[in-house]
Amino acid sequence: MRADLSLVGENAKLLEWITATFPVVDVLVLCARYHRSVRSETPEGFESTFALFYLSRFLLSHGLVEQLERTGSPVILNVAGPGGTSDVQWDDLQLERGYFGTGALGHGGRLNDLLGVSFTDTYKERRICSVSSRYRVDQFFRGV
C-alpha cells in the first residue's frame, strides 16, 4: 500500500490496512526521512520533517503493538541516525524558529532516541525489542 507517511491520516489508513491484512507482524522497520533545506508544513499543519521522521514512527510503532506481540520475537528497528548532543527543543518541537535542514534531521534523531526509550518504558510487560540507531533497548528480551 502506498502512503505519504508525513500525513497522520495516511498513517492511520496504513495502520488499518496492516492490521486487517497481517494479524502478526514480526519486524517493523522504520526508515522514512527526507532532508528539506527549507521548512515546510504538511497539509495537516505539521512541520514536514517532524511529521515524517518522528510522528509517523510514533504512530506506527504504538499502532502495531498487538500485531508485534503475536510473534515469538518481535522487533522494532528504528533507523534514525544519532541525534547528536544538542538538547531537544521542547518549546519548539516543530522548529518554527531557526529551522535548518540538517538541524531538523538531528532533532528528529534525538526525538527517535527518546521514542525508543519511551516505548520501552510504556510497554515494560511486552516482549517487543526496540532497537534504535544509538541505543538498543532490550528490556523486552524477557523469555526470548
A tleap script that builds the chain and sets N, CA, C and O, in Angstrom:
source leaprc.protein.ff14SB
mol = sequence {
  NMET ARG ALA ASP LEU SER LEU VAL GLY GLU
  ASN ALA LYS LEU LEU GLU TRP ILE THR ALA
  THR PHE PRO VAL VAL ASP VAL LEU VAL LEU
  CYS ALA ARG TYR HIE ARG SER VAL ARG SER
  GLU THR PRO GLU GLY PHE GLU SER THR PHE
  ALA LEU PHE TYR LEU SER ARG PHE LEU LEU
  SER HIE GLY LEU VAL GLU GLN LEU GLU ARG
  THR GLY SER PRO VAL ILE LEU ASN VAL ALA
  GLY PRO GLY GLY THR SER ASP VAL GLN TRP
  ASP ASP LEU GLN LEU GLU ARG GLY TYR PHE
  GLY THR GLY ALA LEU GLY HIE GLY GLY ARG
  LEU ASN ASP LEU LEU GLY VAL SER PHE THR
  ASP THR TYR LYS GLU ARG ARG ILE CYS SER
  VAL SER SER ARG TYR ARG VAL ASP GLN PHE
  PHE ARG GLY CVAL
}
set mol.1.N position { 0.842 -1.171 0.000 }
set mol.1.CA position { 0.000 0.000 0.000 }
set mol.1.C position { 0.891 1.238 0.000 }
set mol.1.O position { 1.855 1.320 0.761 }
set mol.2.N position { 0.566 2.183 -0.845 }
set mol.2.CA position { 1.292 3.454 -0.875 }
set mol.2.C position { 0.700 4.386 0.162 }
set mol.2.O position { -0.515 4.448 0.347 }
set mol.3.N position { 1.585 5.114 0.841 }
set mol.3.CA position { 1.116 6.062 1.846 }
set mol.3.C position { 2.142 7.174 2.002 }
set mol.3.O position { 3.346 6.923 1.971 }
set mol.4.N position { 1.671 8.386 2.168 }
set mol.4.CA position { 2.529 9.518 2.483 }
set mol.4.C position { 2.660 9.541 4.000 }
set mol.4.O position { 1.757 9.997 4.703 }
set mol.5.N position { 3.784 9.049 4.497 }
set mol.5.CA position { 3.968 8.897 5.935 }
set mol.5.C position { 4.123 10.221 6.673 }
set mol.5.O position { 4.185 10.236 7.902 }
set mol.6.N position { 4.186 11.318 5.951 }
set mol.6.CA position { 4.226 12.617 6.624 }
set mol.6.C position { 2.824 13.083 7.022 }
set mol.6.O position { 2.674 14.117 7.673 }
set mol.7.N position { 1.806 12.325 6.634 }
set mol.7.CA position { 0.427 12.683 6.951 }
set mol.7.C position { -0.159 11.719 7.985 }
set mol.7.O position { -0.134 10.504 7.789 }
set mol.8.N position { -0.675 12.254 9.064 }
set mol.8.CA position { -1.283 11.443 10.119 }
set mol.8.C position { -2.413 10.588 9.548 }
set mol.8.O position { -2.529 9.408 9.878 }
set mol.9.N position { -3.237 11.180 8.698 }
set mol.9.CA position { -4.345 10.443 8.089 }
set mol.9.C position { -3.884 9.257 7.263 }
set mol.9.O position { -4.529 8.209 7.267 }
set mol.10.N position { -2.770 9.412 6.553 }
set mol.10.CA position { -2.223 8.305 5.753 }
set mol.10.C position { -1.647 7.216 6.659 }
set mol.10.O position { -1.762 6.031 6.348 }
set mol.11.N position { -1.036 7.601 7.762 }
set mol.11.CA position { -0.547 6.623 8.727 }
set mol.11.C position { -1.716 5.827 9.298 }
set mol.11.O position { -1.623 4.611 9.468 }
set mol.12.N position { -2.802 6.507 9.589 }
set mol.12.CA position { -3.989 5.826 10.118 }
set mol.12.C position { -4.530 4.813 9.107 }
set mol.12.O position { -4.878 3.691 9.474 }
set mol.13.N position { -4.599 5.213 7.829 }
set mol.13.CA position { -5.063 4.283 6.782 }
set mol.13.C position { -4.109 3.101 6.640 }
set mol.13.O position { -4.544 1.962 6.469 }
set mol.14.N position { -2.816 3.374 6.711 }
set mol.14.CA position { -1.824 2.308 6.617 }
set mol.14.C position { -1.970 1.343 7.787 }
set mol.14.O position { -1.925 0.128 7.595 }
set mol.15.N position { -2.142 1.867 8.985 }
set mol.15.CA position { -2.343 1.011 10.157 }
set mol.15.C position { -3.594 0.150 10.008 }
set mol.15.O position { -3.575 -1.036 10.339 }
set mol.16.N position { -4.674 0.738 9.513 }
set mol.16.CA position { -5.903 -0.031 9.277 }
set mol.16.C position { -5.644 -1.167 8.298 }
set mol.16.O position { -6.073 -2.299 8.523 }
set mol.17.N position { -4.939 -0.862 7.210 }
set mol.17.CA position { -4.655 -1.871 6.196 }
set mol.17.C position { -3.749 -2.972 6.750 }
set mol.17.O position { -4.015 -4.156 6.539 }
set mol.18.N position { -2.681 -2.591 7.457 }
set mol.18.CA position { -1.762 -3.587 8.011 }
set mol.18.C position { -2.489 -4.494 8.999 }
set mol.18.O position { -2.360 -5.717 8.930 }
set mol.19.N position { -3.244 -3.906 9.909 }
set mol.19.CA position { -3.909 -4.724 10.930 }
set mol.19.C position { -4.993 -5.622 10.332 }
set mol.19.O position { -5.251 -6.707 10.853 }
set mol.20.N position { -5.626 -5.183 9.253 }
set mol.20.CA position { -6.634 -6.016 8.584 }
set mol.20.C position { -5.993 -7.117 7.736 }
set mol.20.O position { -6.577 -8.185 7.555 }
set mol.21.N position { -4.802 -6.856 7.222 }
set mol.21.CA position { -4.142 -7.783 6.301 }
set mol.21.C position { -3.187 -8.739 6.999 }
set mol.21.O position { -3.075 -9.900 6.607 }
set mol.22.N position { -2.511 -8.268 8.012 }
set mol.22.CA position { -1.476 -9.053 8.692 }
set mol.22.C position { -1.774 -9.119 10.189 }
set mol.22.O position { -1.498 -8.163 10.914 }
set mol.23.N position { -2.328 -10.225 10.658 }
set mol.23.CA position { -2.610 -10.328 12.090 }
set mol.23.C position { -1.334 -10.378 12.941 }
set mol.23.O position { -1.362 -10.082 14.135 }
set mol.24.N position { -0.218 -10.756 12.307 }
set mol.24.CA position { 1.067 -10.853 13.000 }
set mol.24.C position { 2.094 -10.037 12.231 }
set mol.24.O position { 2.172 -10.125 11.005 }
set mol.25.N position { 2.877 -9.247 12.946 }
set mol.25.CA position { 4.000 -8.510 12.364 }
set mol.25.C position { 5.238 -8.915 13.147 }
set mol.25.O position { 5.316 -8.672 14.352 }
set mol.26.N position { 6.216 -9.535 12.471 }
set mol.26.CA position { 7.437 -9.986 13.136 }
set mol.26.C position { 8.408 -8.839 13.390 }
set mol.26.O position { 8.983 -8.718 14.472 }
set mol.27.N position { 8.579 -7.998 12.368 }
set mol.27.CA position { 9.557 -6.914 12.429 }
set mol.27.C position { 8.946 -5.659 11.819 }
set mol.27.O position { 8.333 -5.711 10.753 }
set mol.28.N position { 9.116 -4.549 12.492 }
set mol.28.CA position { 8.709 -3.243 11.972 }
set mol.28.C position { 9.985 -2.447 11.753 }
set mol.28.O position { 10.702 -2.144 12.706 }
set mol.29.N position { 10.271 -2.108 10.506 }
set mol.29.CA position { 11.467 -1.342 10.167 }
set mol.29.C position { 11.025 0.076 9.820 }
set mol.29.O position { 10.236 0.290 8.900 }
set mol.30.N position { 11.546 1.031 10.569 }
set mol.30.CA position { 11.192 2.443 10.403 }
set mol.30.C position { 12.402 3.187 9.850 }
set mol.30.O position { 13.420 3.316 10.531 }
set mol.31.N position { 12.294 3.676 8.617 }
set mol.31.CA position { 13.436 4.321 7.964 }
set mol.31.C position { 13.102 5.656 7.307 }
set mol.31.O position { 14.019 6.381 6.921 }
set mol.32.N position { 11.860 5.998 7.169 }
set mol.32.CA position { 11.473 7.161 6.368 }
set mol.32.C position { 11.996 8.465 6.964 }
set mol.32.O position { 11.788 8.759 8.141 }
set mol.33.N position { 12.675 9.232 6.128 }
set mol.33.CA position { 13.085 10.598 6.462 }
set mol.33.C position { 13.489 11.276 5.165 }
set mol.33.O position { 13.791 10.615 4.171 }
set mol.34.N position { 13.491 12.581 5.185 }
set mol.34.CA position { 13.780 13.343 3.974 }
set mol.34.C position { 14.370 14.685 4.386 }
set mol.34.O position { 13.818 15.372 5.245 }
set mol.35.N position { 15.482 15.054 3.779 }
set mol.35.CA position { 16.131 16.328 4.089 }
set mol.35.C position { 15.446 17.454 3.327 }
set mol.35.O position { 15.342 17.417 2.101 }
set mol.36.N position { 14.988 18.441 4.058 }
set mol.36.CA position { 14.392 19.640 3.464 }
set mol.36.C position { 15.229 20.835 3.900 }
set mol.36.O position { 15.397 21.085 5.093 }
set mol.37.N position { 15.746 21.564 2.932 }
set mol.37.CA position { 16.550 22.750 3.244 }
set mol.37.C position { 15.703 23.878 3.809 }
set mol.37.O position { 16.175 24.682 4.613 }
set mol.38.N position { 14.455 23.928 3.382 }
set mol.38.CA position { 13.541 24.991 3.797 }
set mol.38.C position { 12.390 24.365 4.577 }
set mol.38.O position { 11.850 23.334 4.176 }
set mol.39.N position { 12.022 24.982 5.675 }
set mol.39.CA position { 10.920 24.480 6.487 }
set mol.39.C position { 9.628 24.495 5.685 }
set mol.39.O position { 9.314 25.472 5.005 }
set mol.40.N position { 8.884 23.398 5.776 }
set mol.40.CA position { 7.573 23.336 5.136 }
set mol.40.C position { 6.623 22.567 6.052 }
set mol.40.O position { 7.051 21.797 6.912 }
set mol.41.N position { 5.352 22.788 5.851 }
set mol.41.CA position { 4.338 22.113 6.646 }
set mol.41.C position { 3.502 21.198 5.770 }
set mol.41.O position { 3.305 21.456 4.582 }
set mol.42.N position { 3.021 20.136 6.371 }
set mol.42.CA position { 2.122 19.227 5.683 }
set mol.42.C position { 0.752 19.888 5.581 }
set mol.42.O position { 0.496 20.873 6.274 }
set mol.43.N position { -0.130 19.373 4.737 }
set mol.43.CA position { -1.494 19.916 4.676 }
set mol.43.C position { -2.240 19.829 6.016 }
set mol.43.O position { -3.219 20.541 6.237 }
set mol.44.N position { -1.763 18.943 6.909 }
set mol.44.CA position { -2.377 18.804 8.231 }
set mol.44.C position { -1.800 19.793 9.242 }
set mol.44.O position { -2.257 19.853 10.383 }
set mol.45.N position { -0.785 20.578 8.820 }
set mol.45.CA position { -0.236 21.615 9.684 }
set mol.45.C position { 0.974 21.235 10.515 }
set mol.45.O position { 1.384 22.002 11.386 }
set mol.46.N position { 1.555 20.071 10.268 }
set mol.46.CA position { 2.766 19.663 10.968 }
set mol.46.C position { 3.995 20.030 10.145 }
set mol.46.O position { 3.952 20.013 8.914 }
set mol.47.N position { 5.090 20.361 10.824 }
set mol.47.CA position { 6.351 20.573 10.108 }
set mol.47.C position { 6.716 19.248 9.444 }
set mol.47.O position { 6.650 18.198 10.084 }
set mol.48.N position { 7.098 19.286 8.178 }
set mol.48.CA position { 7.260 18.077 7.364 }
set mol.48.C position { 8.288 17.088 7.905 }
set mol.48.O position { 8.019 15.887 7.944 }
set mol.49.N position { 9.459 17.567 8.324 }
set mol.49.CA position { 10.487 16.658 8.830 }
set mol.49.C position { 10.028 15.999 10.120 }
set mol.49.O position { 10.199 14.792 10.290 }
set mol.50.N position { 9.451 16.765 11.025 }
set mol.50.CA position { 8.910 16.237 12.281 }
set mol.50.C position { 7.842 15.176 11.996 }
set mol.50.O position { 7.844 14.106 12.604 }
set mol.51.N position { 6.940 15.479 11.076 }
set mol.51.CA position { 5.836 14.566 10.772 }
set mol.51.C position { 6.337 13.250 10.187 }
set mol.51.O position { 5.901 12.178 10.606 }
set mol.52.N position { 7.247 13.327 9.226 }
set mol.52.CA position { 7.742 12.121 8.566 }
set mol.52.C position { 8.713 11.351 9.445 }
set mol.52.O position { 8.581 10.140 9.617 }
set mol.53.N position { 9.685 12.057 9.997 }
set mol.53.CA position { 10.804 11.419 10.679 }
set mol.53.C position { 10.465 10.957 12.093 }
set mol.53.O position { 11.009 9.952 12.550 }
set mol.54.N position { 9.596 11.651 12.784 }
set mol.54.CA position { 9.255 11.265 14.158 }
set mol.54.C position { 7.798 10.809 14.307 }
set mol.54.O position { 7.541 9.698 14.770 }
set mol.55.N position { 6.861 11.652 13.921 }
set mol.55.CA position { 5.461 11.382 14.203 }
set mol.55.C position { 4.985 10.077 13.560 }
set mol.55.O position { 4.247 9.319 14.188 }
set mol.56.N position { 5.395 9.806 12.321 }
set mol.56.CA position { 4.969 8.558 11.673 }
set mol.56.C position { 5.523 7.343 12.415 }
set mol.56.O position { 4.840 6.326 12.533 }
set mol.57.N position { 6.745 7.443 12.910 }
set mol.57.CA position { 7.353 6.321 13.642 }
set mol.57.C position { 6.635 6.091 14.972 }
set mol.57.O position { 6.432 4.952 15.392 }
set mol.58.N position { 6.257 7.182 15.622 }
set mol.58.CA position { 5.484 7.074 16.856 }
set mol.58.C position { 4.163 6.360 16.581 }
set mol.58.O position { 3.812 5.404 17.273 }
set mol.59.N position { 3.434 6.826 15.568 }
set mol.59.CA position { 2.123 6.260 15.258 }
set mol.59.C position { 2.213 4.786 14.863 }
set mol.59.O position { 1.419 3.968 15.327 }
set mol.60.N position { 3.179 4.446 14.006 }
set mol.60.CA position { 3.294 3.067 13.537 }
set mol.60.C position { 3.752 2.120 14.642 }
set mol.60.O position { 3.209 1.023 14.773 }
set mol.61.N position { 4.734 2.521 15.433 }
set mol.61.CA position { 5.217 1.618 16.483 }
set mol.61.C position { 4.134 1.374 17.539 }
set mol.61.O position { 3.878 0.228 17.907 }
set mol.62.N position { 3.505 2.430 18.022 }
set mol.62.CA position { 2.454 2.249 19.019 }
set mol.62.C position { 1.206 1.600 18.414 }
set mol.62.O position { 0.491 0.870 19.101 }
set mol.63.N position { 0.949 1.860 17.150 }
set mol.63.CA position { -0.236 1.321 16.494 }
set mol.63.C position { -0.157 -0.151 16.160 }
set mol.63.O position { -1.182 -0.781 15.898 }
set mol.64.N position { 1.051 -0.719 16.163 }
set mol.64.CA position { 1.205 -2.131 15.798 }
set mol.64.C position { 1.632 -3.026 16.966 }
set mol.64.O position { 2.086 -4.150 16.752 }
set mol.65.N position { 1.489 -2.539 18.175 }
set mol.65.CA position { 1.905 -3.311 19.352 }
set mol.65.C position { 1.225 -4.675 19.396 }
set mol.65.O position { 1.890 -5.685 19.627 }
set mol.66.N position { -0.075 -4.721 19.182 }
set mol.66.CA position { -0.793 -6.005 19.264 }
set mol.66.C position { -0.300 -6.996 18.212 }
set mol.66.O position { -0.114 -8.175 18.514 }
set mol.67.N position { -0.087 -6.529 16.979 }
set mol.67.CA position { 0.390 -7.416 15.917 }
set mol.67.C position { 1.815 -7.888 16.197 }
set mol.67.O position { 2.143 -9.046 15.937 }
set mol.68.N position { 2.649 -7.020 16.714 }
set mol.68.CA position { 4.020 -7.386 17.066 }
set mol.68.C position { 4.039 -8.396 18.210 }
set mol.68.O position { 4.847 -9.325 18.209 }
set mol.69.N position { 3.173 -8.219 19.158 }
set mol.69.CA position { 3.150 -9.086 20.328 }
set mol.69.C position { 2.732 -10.518 19.976 }
set mol.69.O position { 2.976 -11.439 20.756 }
set mol.70.N position { 2.115 -10.713 18.828 }
set mol.70.CA position { 1.635 -12.043 18.427 }
set mol.70.C position { 2.720 -12.935 17.835 }
set mol.70.O position { 2.444 -14.084 17.491 }
set mol.71.N position { 3.931 -12.442 17.709 }
set mol.71.CA position { 5.023 -13.248 17.165 }
set mol.71.C position { 5.960 -13.666 18.293 }
set mol.71.O position { 5.873 -13.151 19.407 }
set mol.72.N position { 6.848 -14.595 17.996 }
set mol.72.CA position { 7.752 -15.116 19.015 }
set mol.72.C position { 8.810 -14.131 19.484 }
set mol.72.O position { 9.082 -14.037 20.681 }
set mol.73.N position { 9.400 -13.406 18.568 }
set mol.73.CA position { 10.473 -12.466 18.903 }
set mol.73.C position { 10.287 -11.159 18.148 }
set mol.73.O position { 11.027 -10.888 17.201 }
set mol.74.N position { 9.323 -10.349 18.541 }
set mol.74.CA position { 9.041 -9.113 17.805 }
set mol.74.C position { 10.149 -8.073 17.961 }
set mol.74.O position { 10.745 -7.922 19.028 }
set mol.75.N position { 10.404 -7.359 16.859 }
set mol.75.CA position { 11.461 -6.346 16.851 }
set mol.75.C position { 10.961 -5.102 16.133 }
set mol.75.O position { 10.304 -5.188 15.095 }
set mol.76.N position { 11.280 -3.948 16.698 }
set mol.76.CA position { 11.117 -2.673 16.005 }
set mol.76.C position { 12.517 -2.148 15.753 }
set mol.76.O position { 13.283 -1.933 16.693 }
set mol.77.N position { 12.855 -1.941 14.489 }
set mol.77.CA position { 14.147 -1.388 14.104 }
set mol.77.C position { 13.923 0.037 13.629 }
set mol.77.O position { 13.353 0.264 12.562 }
set mol.78.N position { 14.372 0.991 14.424 }
set mol.78.CA position { 14.188 2.402 14.130 }
set mol.78.C position { 15.518 2.963 13.628 }
set mol.78.O position { 16.393 3.307 14.422 }
set mol.79.N position { 15.663 3.054 12.306 }
set mol.79.CA position { 16.890 3.545 11.682 }
set mol.79.C position { 16.768 5.062 11.560 }
set mol.79.O position { 16.065 5.572 10.689 }
set mol.80.N position { 17.463 5.773 12.446 }
set mol.80.CA position { 17.244 7.209 12.508 }
set mol.80.C position { 18.513 8.034 12.372 }
set mol.80.O position { 18.433 9.202 11.991 }
set mol.81.N position { 19.646 7.491 12.661 }
set mol.81.CA position { 20.846 8.311 12.751 }
set mol.81.C position { 20.851 8.992 14.103 }
set mol.81.O position { 19.826 9.526 14.525 }
set mol.82.N position { 21.972 8.985 14.784 }
set mol.82.CA position { 22.004 9.556 16.126 }
set mol.82.C position { 21.684 11.042 16.108 }
set mol.82.O position { 22.010 11.758 15.161 }
set mol.83.N position { 21.049 11.478 17.159 }
set mol.83.CA position { 20.615 12.862 17.256 }
set mol.83.C position { 21.675 13.836 17.711 }
set mol.83.O position { 21.397 15.029 17.835 }
set mol.84.N position { 22.870 13.368 17.962 }
set mol.84.CA position { 23.916 14.287 18.396 }
set mol.84.C position { 23.776 14.630 19.865 }
set mol.84.O position { 23.155 13.895 20.633 }
set mol.85.N position { 24.357 15.747 20.244 }
set mol.85.CA position { 24.400 16.098 21.662 }
set mol.85.C position { 23.564 17.323 22.003 }
set mol.85.O position { 23.491 17.707 23.171 }
set mol.86.N position { 22.942 17.935 21.027 }
set mol.86.CA position { 22.119 19.123 21.305 }
set mol.86.C position { 20.856 18.737 22.052 }
set mol.86.O position { 20.399 17.595 21.989 }
set mol.87.N position { 20.307 19.699 22.752 }
set mol.87.CA position { 19.083 19.476 23.511 }
set mol.87.C position { 17.871 19.380 22.587 }
set mol.87.O position { 17.848 19.973 21.509 }
set mol.88.N position { 16.872 18.629 23.024 }
set mol.88.CA position { 15.588 18.612 22.338 }
set mol.88.C position { 14.941 19.982 22.533 }
set mol.88.O position { 14.965 20.537 23.632 }
set mol.89.N position { 14.381 20.504 21.491 }
set mol.89.CA position { 13.704 21.808 21.543 }
set mol.89.C position { 12.270 21.601 22.017 }
set mol.89.O position { 11.333 21.653 21.221 }
set mol.90.N position { 12.105 21.368 23.315 }
set mol.90.CA position { 10.790 21.059 23.872 }
set mol.90.C position { 9.793 22.175 23.640 }
set mol.90.O position { 8.600 21.915 23.487 }
set mol.91.N position { 10.255 23.401 23.613 }
set mol.91.CA position { 9.344 24.530 23.413 }
set mol.91.C position { 9.116 24.839 21.938 }
set mol.91.O position { 8.385 25.772 21.602 }
set mol.92.N position { 9.744 24.053 21.053 }
set mol.92.CA position { 9.623 24.281 19.612 }
set mol.92.C position { 9.864 22.968 18.857 }
set mol.92.O position { 10.749 22.897 18.005 }
set mol.93.N position { 9.082 21.936 19.167 }
set mol.93.CA position { 9.284 20.602 18.579 }
set mol.93.C position { 9.225 20.604 17.053 }
set mol.93.O position { 9.874 19.781 16.408 }
set mol.94.N position { 8.450 21.524 16.469 }
set mol.94.CA position { 8.306 21.561 15.018 }
set mol.94.C position { 9.207 22.633 14.386 }
set mol.94.O position { 9.035 22.986 13.219 }
set mol.95.N position { 10.145 23.133 15.151 }
set mol.95.CA position { 11.194 24.040 14.675 }
set mol.95.C position { 10.652 25.223 13.878 }
set mol.95.O position { 11.071 25.477 12.748 }
set mol.96.N position { 9.732 25.923 14.480 }
set mol.96.CA position { 9.196 27.139 13.851 }
set mol.96.C position { 10.221 28.272 13.869 }
set mol.96.O position { 10.181 29.169 13.027 }
set mol.97.N position { 11.135 28.222 14.831 }
set mol.97.CA position { 12.164 29.258 14.950 }
set mol.97.C position { 13.527 28.652 14.612 }
set mol.97.O position { 13.913 27.632 15.184 }
set mol.98.N position { 14.240 29.266 13.703 }
set mol.98.CA position { 15.609 28.851 13.408 }
set mol.98.C position { 15.747 27.510 12.701 }
set mol.98.O position { 16.700 26.777 12.965 }
set mol.99.N position { 14.831 27.173 11.820 }
set mol.99.CA position { 14.881 25.906 11.091 }
set mol.99.C position { 16.074 25.858 10.147 }
set mol.99.O position { 16.344 26.828 9.438 }
set mol.100.N position { 16.786 24.740 10.132 }
set mol.100.CA position { 17.711 24.411 9.051 }
set mol.100.C position { 17.690 22.896 8.884 }
set mol.100.O position { 17.524 22.161 9.858 }
set mol.101.N position { 17.858 22.436 7.657 }
set mol.101.CA position { 17.607 21.036 7.303 }
set mol.101.C position { 18.347 20.006 8.120 }
set mol.101.O position { 17.726 19.104 8.684 }
set mol.102.N position { 19.675 20.119 8.199 }
set mol.102.CA position { 20.424 19.120 8.956 }
set mol.102.C position { 20.100 19.210 10.444 }
set mol.102.O position { 20.118 18.199 11.147 }
set mol.103.N position { 19.807 20.404 10.921 }
set mol.103.CA position { 19.385 20.550 12.318 }
set mol.103.C position { 18.064 19.845 12.576 }
set mol.103.O position { 17.872 19.242 13.632 }
set mol.104.N position { 17.154 19.920 11.608 }
set mol.104.CA position { 15.866 19.237 11.746 }
set mol.104.C position { 16.061 17.721 11.777 }
set mol.104.O position { 15.379 17.024 12.527 }
set mol.105.N position { 16.985 17.209 10.969 }
set mol.105.CA position { 17.260 15.772 10.985 }
set mol.105.C position { 17.895 15.355 12.309 }
set mol.105.O position { 17.548 14.314 12.867 }
set mol.106.N position { 18.828 16.169 12.812 }
set mol.106.CA position { 19.429 15.877 14.111 }
set mol.106.C position { 18.402 15.896 15.229 }
set mol.106.O position { 18.414 15.049 16.123 }
set mol.107.N position { 17.522 16.870 15.163 }
set mol.107.CA position { 16.455 16.972 16.157 }
set mol.107.C position { 15.554 15.744 16.084 }
set mol.107.O position { 15.176 15.183 17.112 }
set mol.108.N position { 15.213 15.331 14.873 }
set mol.108.CA position { 14.404 14.122 14.698 }
set mol.108.C position { 15.111 12.891 15.233 }
set mol.108.O position { 14.478 12.006 15.807 }
set mol.109.N position { 16.432 12.833 15.045 }
set mol.109.CA position { 17.203 11.711 15.589 }
set mol.109.C position { 17.114 11.659 17.110 }
set mol.109.O position { 16.942 10.587 17.689 }
set mol.110.N position { 17.231 12.818 17.756 }
set mol.110.CA position { 17.108 12.866 19.215 }
set mol.110.C position { 15.708 12.432 19.653 }
set mol.110.O position { 15.555 11.683 20.618 }
set mol.111.N position { 14.691 12.908 18.936 }
set mol.111.CA position { 13.320 12.509 19.271 }
set mol.111.C position { 13.129 11.007 19.098 }
set mol.111.O position { 12.424 10.380 19.887 }
set mol.112.N position { 13.746 10.427 18.079 }
set mol.112.CA position { 13.628 8.985 17.872 }
set mol.112.C position { 14.382 8.192 18.928 }
set mol.112.O position { 13.945 7.107 19.313 }
set mol.113.N position { 15.515 8.718 19.405 }
set mol.113.CA position { 16.192 8.078 20.539 }
set mol.113.C position { 15.237 8.009 21.726 }
set mol.113.O position { 15.116 6.974 22.382 }
set mol.114.N position { 14.566 9.115 21.990 }
set mol.114.CA position { 13.623 9.171 23.113 }
set mol.114.C position { 12.390 8.304 22.856 }
set mol.114.O position { 11.814 7.754 23.795 }
set mol.115.N position { 11.986 8.179 21.599 }
set mol.115.CA position { 10.857 7.307 21.260 }
set mol.115.C position { 11.164 5.874 21.671 }
set mol.115.O position { 10.315 5.202 22.258 }
set mol.116.N position { 12.369 5.399 21.368 }
set mol.116.CA position { 12.749 4.036 21.758 }
set mol.116.C position { 12.727 3.834 23.263 }
set mol.116.O position { 12.234 2.817 23.751 }
set mol.117.N position { 13.258 4.794 23.994 }
set mol.117.CA position { 13.284 4.704 25.450 }
set mol.117.C position { 11.867 4.766 26.012 }
set mol.117.O position { 11.510 3.980 26.889 }
set mol.118.N position { 11.065 5.693 25.513 }
set mol.118.CA position { 9.694 5.841 25.988 }
set mol.118.C position { 8.859 4.605 25.653 }
set mol.118.O position { 8.059 4.155 26.473 }
set mol.119.N position { 9.042 4.058 24.451 }
set mol.119.CA position { 8.309 2.867 24.044 }
set mol.119.C position { 8.617 1.726 25.007 }
set mol.119.O position { 7.716 1.017 25.455 }
set mol.120.N position { 9.890 1.561 25.316 }
set mol.120.CA position { 10.312 0.515 26.246 }
set mol.120.C position { 9.660 0.700 27.604 }
set mol.120.O position { 9.189 -0.265 28.205 }
set mol.121.N position { 9.631 1.920 28.086 }
set mol.121.CA position { 9.031 2.204 29.387 }
set mol.121.C position { 7.519 1.981 29.373 }
set mol.121.O position { 6.954 1.459 30.334 }
set mol.122.N position { 6.881 2.373 28.296 }
set mol.122.CA position { 5.422 2.237 28.183 }
set mol.122.C position { 4.989 0.775 28.137 }
set mol.122.O position { 3.970 0.409 28.724 }
set mol.123.N position { 5.753 -0.058 27.444 }
set mol.123.CA position { 5.367 -1.463 27.243 }
set mol.123.C position { 6.312 -2.406 27.982 }
set mol.123.O position { 6.786 -3.385 27.405 }
set mol.124.N position { 6.584 -2.122 29.237 }
set mol.124.CA position { 7.517 -2.913 30.046 }
set mol.124.C position { 7.172 -4.398 30.064 }
set mol.124.O position { 8.062 -5.249 30.059 }
set mol.125.N position { 5.896 -4.699 30.085 }
set mol.125.CA position { 5.465 -6.091 30.219 }
set mol.125.C position { 5.413 -6.830 28.881 }
set mol.125.O position { 5.128 -8.028 28.855 }
set mol.126.N position { 5.680 -6.150 27.788 }
set mol.126.CA position { 5.636 -6.779 26.465 }
set mol.126.C position { 6.995 -7.380 26.123 }
set mol.126.O position { 7.988 -7.086 26.789 }
set mol.127.N position { 7.046 -8.214 25.097 }
set mol.127.CA position { 8.281 -8.861 24.670 }
set mol.127.C position { 8.903 -8.180 23.463 }
set mol.127.O position { 9.767 -8.771 22.815 }
set mol.128.N position { 8.508 -6.993 23.146 }
set mol.128.CA position { 8.972 -6.325 21.933 }
set mol.128.C position { 10.348 -5.720 22.159 }
set mol.128.O position { 10.558 -4.967 23.110 }
set mol.129.N position { 11.272 -6.053 21.287 }
set mol.129.CA position { 12.613 -5.472 21.342 }
set mol.129.C position { 12.632 -4.254 20.428 }
set mol.129.O position { 12.360 -4.368 19.232 }
set mol.130.N position { 12.948 -3.104 20.979 }
set mol.130.CA position { 13.036 -1.869 20.199 }
set mol.130.C position { 14.506 -1.518 20.038 }
set mol.130.O position { 15.212 -1.308 21.024 }
set mol.131.N position { 14.965 -1.454 18.794 }
set mol.131.CA position { 16.362 -1.164 18.503 }
set mol.131.C position { 16.418 0.151 17.749 }
set mol.131.O position { 15.775 0.306 16.711 }
set mol.132.N position { 17.187 1.099 18.269 }
set mol.132.CA position { 17.342 2.375 17.574 }
set mol.132.C position { 18.782 2.544 17.144 }
set mol.132.O position { 19.640 1.722 17.464 }
set mol.133.N position { 19.037 3.607 16.421 }
set mol.133.CA position { 20.361 3.843 15.861 }
set mol.133.C position { 21.421 4.043 16.933 }
set mol.133.O position { 22.583 3.695 16.723 }
set mol.134.N position { 21.049 4.584 18.047 }
set mol.134.CA position { 22.028 4.874 19.087 }
set mol.134.C position { 21.949 3.885 20.242 }
set mol.134.O position { 22.976 3.506 20.804 }
set mol.135.N position { 20.769 3.477 20.590 }
set mol.135.CA position { 20.579 2.639 21.765 }
set mol.135.C position { 19.864 1.351 21.392 }
set mol.135.O position { 18.979 1.360 20.537 }
set mol.136.N position { 20.237 0.248 22.021 }
set mol.136.CA position { 19.458 -0.965 21.915 }
set mol.136.C position { 18.688 -1.087 23.213 }
set mol.136.O position { 19.273 -1.262 24.282 }
set mol.137.N position { 17.407 -0.995 23.116 }
set mol.137.CA position { 16.564 -1.035 24.294 }
set mol.137.C position { 16.091 -2.462 24.451 }
set mol.137.O position { 15.213 -2.919 23.720 }
set mol.138.N position { 16.681 -3.173 25.418 }
set mol.138.CA position { 16.420 -4.602 25.456 }
set mol.138.C position { 15.701 -5.071 26.711 }
set mol.138.O position { 15.877 -6.215 27.130 }
set mol.139.N position { 14.910 -4.225 27.305 }
set mol.139.CA position { 14.126 -4.664 28.445 }
set mol.139.C position { 13.050 -5.672 28.044 }
set mol.139.O position { 12.464 -6.334 28.900 }
set mol.140.N position { 12.795 -5.782 26.747 }
set mol.140.CA position { 11.737 -6.675 26.280 }
set mol.140.C position { 12.223 -8.084 25.965 }
set mol.140.O position { 11.442 -8.899 25.474 }
set mol.141.N position { 13.478 -8.392 26.231 }
set mol.141.CA position { 14.004 -9.697 25.881 }
set mol.141.C position { 13.621 -10.782 26.875 }
set mol.141.O position { 14.051 -11.925 26.718 }
set mol.142.N position { 12.834 -10.467 27.882 }
set mol.142.CA position { 12.448 -11.464 28.883 }
set mol.142.C position { 11.883 -12.701 28.197 }
set mol.142.O position { 10.899 -12.622 27.462 }
set mol.143.N position { 12.508 -13.827 28.441 }
set mol.143.CA position { 11.998 -15.091 27.925 }
set mol.143.C position { 12.291 -15.352 26.457 }
set mol.143.O position { 11.835 -16.359 25.916 }
set mol.144.N position { 13.035 -14.479 25.801 }
set mol.144.CA position { 13.327 -14.679 24.367 }
set mol.144.C position { 14.624 -15.432 24.235 }
set mol.144.O position { 15.065 -15.711 23.120 }
savepdb mol mol.pdb
quit
